[in-house]
């Protein structure tokens, strides 16, 4: 019997896969546990509609990421940092602070774990920060660290 999986099953396949299984396995376990449905024309059409809906949602998310990239590319997040007599900064600016700075200064919410290839933010001046908003959609914005004597 061919079934369409409704959930990921470790030994069988991922959600949405069409698999051929024994009749007993399908009728006694997969279908009663709502892990799969029998493959029919009706269920295939429902699967196609669901796949189209998911593809549309993913495309919308990608377009939103591209729009956010345009918005982020000209932003400069500013921080004040304590510096010593020799002009060196005490400590550094963390990625969490960068995330919070974007939220506070521009109202843009990002995940700091998506920030990539960032050098240490431990010196006064401008630093380029890259963030991957979506697979293949990378935005670059600047972080300006201004020094103030302690």
C-alpha positions in Angstrom: 0.0 0.0 0.0 1.2 3.5 -0.8 0.9 6.1 1.9 1.6 9.8 2.3 3.5 10.6 5.5 1.9 13.2 7.7 4.9 13.4 10.1 8.6 12.6 10.0 9.2 8.9 10.8 12.8 8.1 11.6 13.0 4.7 9.8 10.6 5.6 7.0 10.9 9.1 5.7 10.0 12.8 6.0 6.6 14.5 6.1 5.0 14.6 2.7 7.0 11.7 1.3 5.1 9.0 -0.6 6.2 5.5 0.6 5.2 2.0 -0.2 4.7 0.0 3.0 3.0 -3.3 3.9 -0.8 -3.2 4.3 -0.6 -4.3 7.9 1.9 -1.6 8.9 -0.2 1.0 7.2 -3.6 -0.1 8.5 -2.6 -1.2 12.0 0.0 1.5 12.9 0.5 4.4 10.5 -3.1 5.4 9.7 -4.5 4.9 13.3 -1.6 6.9 14.8 -2.3 9.6 12.2 1.2 9.3 10.9 0.1 8.7 7.3 -2.9 8.6 5.0 -3.6 6.2 2.2 -2.5 7.5 -1.2 -5.6 8.4 -3.3 -6.3 11.0 -5.9 -8.0 13.1 -3.2 -5.0 12.9 -0.8 -2.6 13.6 -3.6 -4.4 16.8 -4.5 -4.5 17.8 -0.9 -0.7 17.2 -0.7 -0.2 19.3 -3.9 -2.2 22.2 -2.4 -0.2 21.9 0.9 3.1 21.9 -1.0 2.0 25.0 -3.0 1.0 26.8 0.2 4.3 26.0 1.8 6.2 27.1 -1.3 4.3 30.4 -1.3 5.0 31.0 2.4 8.7 30.3 1.8 8.8 32.7 -1.1 7.1 35.4 1.0 9.7 34.9 3.7 12.5 35.2 1.2 11.1 38.4 -0.2 10.7 39.8 3.3 14.4 38.9 3.9 15.4 40.7 0.7 13.4 43.8 1.8 15.1 43.7 5.2 18.5 43.5 3.6 17.8 46.7 1.6 16.7 48.3 4.9 19.8 47.1 6.8 22.4 47.9 4.2 22.5 51.6 5.0 22.1 51.4 8.8 24.8 52.4 11.3 24.4 51.1 14.8 26.2 53.3 17.3 27.7 52.4 20.7 29.7 54.4 23.3 32.6 52.6 24.9 34.9 53.4 27.7 38.5 54.0 26.6 41.7 54.3 28.7 44.4 56.9 28.5 46.1 55.3 25.5 42.8 55.3 23.5 42.2 51.5 23.8 38.8 50.2 24.5 37.9 48.3 27.7 36.3 45.0 26.7 34.3 44.6 23.5 30.8 44.9 22.0 29.1 41.5 22.0 26.7 40.2 19.3 23.9 40.4 21.9 24.6 44.1 22.2 24.5 44.5 18.4 21.2 42.6 18.3 19.8 44.9 21.0 21.2 48.0 19.4 19.4 47.2 16.1 16.2 46.7 18.0 16.5 49.9 20.1 17.8 52.2 17.5 15.9 51.1 14.4 13.2 48.7 15.6 14.7 45.9 13.6 14.6 42.4 15.2 17.2 39.9 14.1 18.7 36.8 15.6 22.3 37.3 16.7 23.1 33.7 15.8 22.7 34.6 12.2 25.5 37.1 12.3 28.4 35.7 10.3 32.1 36.5 9.7 32.2 39.2 12.3 35.6 40.4 13.6 36.0 41.2 17.2 34.3 44.5 18.0 36.9 45.7 20.4 38.3 48.9 18.8 37.0 52.4 18.2 35.6 53.1 14.8 33.5 51.6 12.1 33.1 47.8 11.7 31.2 45.9 9.0 28.9 43.3 10.3 27.3 40.6 8.0 24.1 38.8 8.9 22.5 36.0 6.9 18.7 36.8 6.8 17.8 33.8 4.6 19.8 31.3 2.7 21.8 33.3 0.2 20.4 36.7 1.5 23.2 38.4 3.4 23.0 42.0 4.6 25.9 44.2 5.7 25.5 47.0 8.1 28.0 49.1 10.1 28.7 49.3 13.8 30.3 52.6 15.0 32.0 52.4 18.3 32.7 55.9 19.8 35.1 56.2 22.7 34.7 58.2 25.8 37.3 58.6 28.5 36.6 57.0 31.7 
